[in-house]
């Protein structure tokens, strides 16, 4: 096997592994984001439990 073919195949294999790692990272990141969003939606505090500085998601009012 020639050196240039060996180098090219090695670079290609490493690039493929990098792409798979990034894909796995994005999937885990999205899973965590979905889990945290669902958790925040299920456990919304009442007005008495909120303190100044809390993040409150506000959706725009629907227009008829």
Phi and psi restraints in degrees (value plus and minus 20) as a CYANA .aco file:
   2 UNK   PHI    -100.6   -60.6
   2 UNK   PSI     136.5   176.5
   3 UNK   PHI     -85.7   -45.7
   3 UNK   PSI     -57.7   -17.7
   4 UNK   PHI     -88.9   -48.9
   4 UNK   PSI     -54.9   -14.9
   5 UNK   PHI     -89.0   -49.0
   5 UNK   PSI     -61.8   -21.8
   6 UNK   PHI     -83.7   -43.7
   6 UNK   PSI     -63.0   -23.0
   7 UNK   PHI     -85.0   -45.0
   7 UNK   PSI     -63.1   -23.1
   8 UNK   PHI     -84.9   -44.9
   8 UNK   PSI     -60.7   -20.7
   9 UNK   PHI     -89.2   -49.2
   9 UNK   PSI     -55.4   -15.4
  10 UNK   PHI     -85.7   -45.7
  10 UNK   PSI     -65.1   -25.1
  11 UNK   PHI     -83.3   -43.3
  11 UNK   PSI     -61.4   -21.4
  12 UNK   PHI     -82.7   -42.7
  12 UNK   PSI     -62.2   -22.2
  13 UNK   PHI     -86.2   -46.2
  13 UNK   PSI     -61.8   -21.8
  14 UNK   PHI     -85.9   -45.9
  14 UNK   PSI     -57.6   -17.6
  15 UNK   PHI     -85.5   -45.5
  15 UNK   PSI     -60.1   -20.1
  16 UNK   PHI     -82.9   -42.9
  16 UNK   PSI     -61.5   -21.5
  17 UNK   PHI     -84.5   -44.5
  17 UNK   PSI     -58.6   -18.6
  18 UNK   PHI     -83.7   -43.7
  18 UNK   PSI     -60.7   -20.7
  19 UNK   PHI     -84.2   -44.2
  19 UNK   PSI     -62.9   -22.9
  20 UNK   PHI     -84.9   -44.9
  20 UNK   PSI     -58.2   -18.2
  21 UNK   PHI     -85.6   -45.6
  21 UNK   PSI     -61.4   -21.4
  22 UNK   PHI     -85.4   -45.4
  22 UNK   PSI     -60.4   -20.4
  23 UNK   PHI     -81.7   -41.7
  23 UNK   PSI     -63.4   -23.4
  24 UNK   PHI     -84.5   -44.5
  24 UNK   PSI     -60.4   -20.4
  25 UNK   PHI     -83.0   -43.0
  25 UNK   PSI     -63.0   -23.0
  26 UNK   PHI     -84.5   -44.5
  26 UNK   PSI     -60.2   -20.2
  27 UNK   PHI     -84.3   -44.3
  27 UNK   PSI     -62.8   -22.8
  28 UNK   PHI     -86.0   -46.0
  28 UNK   PSI     -62.7   -22.7
  29 UNK   PHI     -80.1   -40.1
  29 UNK   PSI     -65.6   -25.6
  30 UNK   PHI     -86.7   -46.7
  30 UNK   PSI     -58.5   -18.5
  31 UNK   PHI     -82.0   -42.0
  31 UNK   PSI     -62.4   -22.4
  32 UNK   PHI     -86.1   -46.1
  32 UNK   PSI     -60.3   -20.3
  33 UNK   PHI     -84.3   -44.3
  33 UNK   PSI     -61.9   -21.9
  34 UNK   PHI     -85.4   -45.4
  34 UNK   PSI     -62.9   -22.9
  35 UNK   PHI     -82.2   -42.2
  35 UNK   PSI     -64.3   -24.3
  36 UNK   PHI     -87.2   -47.2
  36 UNK   PSI     -56.1   -16.1
  37 UNK   PHI     -85.0   -45.0
  37 UNK   PSI     -65.2   -25.2
  38 UNK   PHI     -84.9   -44.9
  38 UNK   PSI     -59.0   -19.0
  39 UNK   PHI     -84.4   -44.4
  39 UNK   PSI     -62.5   -22.5
  40 UNK   PHI     -86.4   -46.4
  40 UNK   PSI     -54.9   -14.9
  41 UNK   PHI     -90.2   -50.2
  41 UNK   PSI     -58.1   -18.1
  42 UNK   PHI     -93.7   -53.7
  42 UNK   PSI     -50.1   -10.1
  43 UNK   PHI    -135.2   -95.2
  43 UNK   PSI      34.2    74.2
  44 UNK   PHI     -95.8   -55.8
  44 UNK   PSI     106.9   146.9
  45 UNK   PHI     -93.5   -53.5
  45 UNK   PSI     135.0   175.0
  46 UNK   PHI     -95.1   -55.1
  46 UNK   PSI     155.0   195.0
  47 UNK   PHI     -83.0   -43.0
  47 UNK   PSI     -51.4   -11.4
  48 UNK   PHI     -92.5   -52.5
  48 UNK   PSI     -47.1    -7.1
  49 UNK   PHI    -104.3   -64.3
  49 UNK   PSI     -34.8     5.2
  50 UNK   PHI     -99.4   -59.4
  50 UNK   PSI     121.4   161.4
  51 UNK   PHI    -139.7   -99.7
  51 UNK   PSI     135.2   175.2
  52 UNK   PHI     -78.0   -38.0
  52 UNK   PSI     117.4   157.4
  53 UNK   PHI      80.5   120.5
  53 UNK   PSI     -31.3     8.7
  54 UNK   PHI     -86.9   -46.9
  54 UNK   PSI     126.6   166.6
  55 UNK   PHI    -104.0   -64.0
  55 UNK   PSI     106.5   146.5
  56 UNK   PHI    -143.6  -103.6
  56 UNK   PSI     104.9   144.9
  57 UNK   PHI    -102.1   -62.1
  57 UNK   PSI     106.5   146.5
  58 UNK   PHI    -141.0  -101.0
  58 UNK   PSI     102.2   142.2
  59 UNK   PHI    -115.8   -75.8
  59 UNK   PSI     124.9   164.9
  60 UNK   PHI     -85.1   -45.1
  60 UNK   PSI     128.6   168.6
  61 UNK   PHI     -88.0   -48.0
  61 UNK   PSI     124.4   164.4
  62 UNK   PHI     -95.1   -55.1
  62 UNK   PSI     119.5   159.5
  63 UNK   PHI    -119.9   -79.9
  63 UNK   PSI     121.2   161.2
